[in-house]
C-alpha cells in the first residue's frame, strides 16, 4: 500500500467519522411495502413516530424497493404541541430538505410547506430498484419534537397513447409481412 493511498484512506475515514459525530442521532430504516386489500396495484408503508430531543438536528434515511414501474408519494408531518396559552412551542420538528435517490444516479427533491411542518415528494414512473428518501431538519420545541409519515406506491398504468402506438406499429409490421408474402 502506498503512502498516498493510505493518506487518502485515512482522510476519508476521518471525514466520515466527523460527519457521523456531528449528527449521531440519525437513523436509517427500511420501509416494507404492504399491498392494499382492495386494490392490488396500491401498496403503502408507514413511518413510525420519530422522537427528537430539544435542538436535535436529524438527517434520516428511509429505504424501500420497487419491483416494477411505479408512481411514488412520500410525506412527513410534524404536529406541533403548544402550551395551554398557545404561545410556547413545546414539541415540533421543522423540515429543512427532502430528497429521493435511486438507481442509475437518480436524484430528485420534494416540497416543504412554508412553516416547515409538512414535507412531501412524489414521482411518476420510477423504474424498479432500491430507493432512499433523505429527510433533514431540526427540533424547535422546548421539549424537542417529533414527526411521522407514510409512503404510497401505485403500479404505473400505461397511457392509452402508448398502447395505441404499439398496436399501430404491430399493424404496420403485419401489413409489411403480408405484402412480402404476396410478392
Buried (B, 14 or more C-beta within 10 A) or exposed (E): EEEEEEEEEEEEEEEEEEEEEEEEEBEEBEBEBEEEEEEEEBBBBEBEEBEBEEEBBBBBBBBBBBEEBBBBBBBBBBBBBEEEEEEEBEBBBBBBEBBBBBEEEEEBEBEBEEEBBBBBBBBEEBBEEEBBBBBBBBBBBBBBBBBBBBBBBBBBEEEEEEEEEEEEEEEEEEEEEEEEEEE
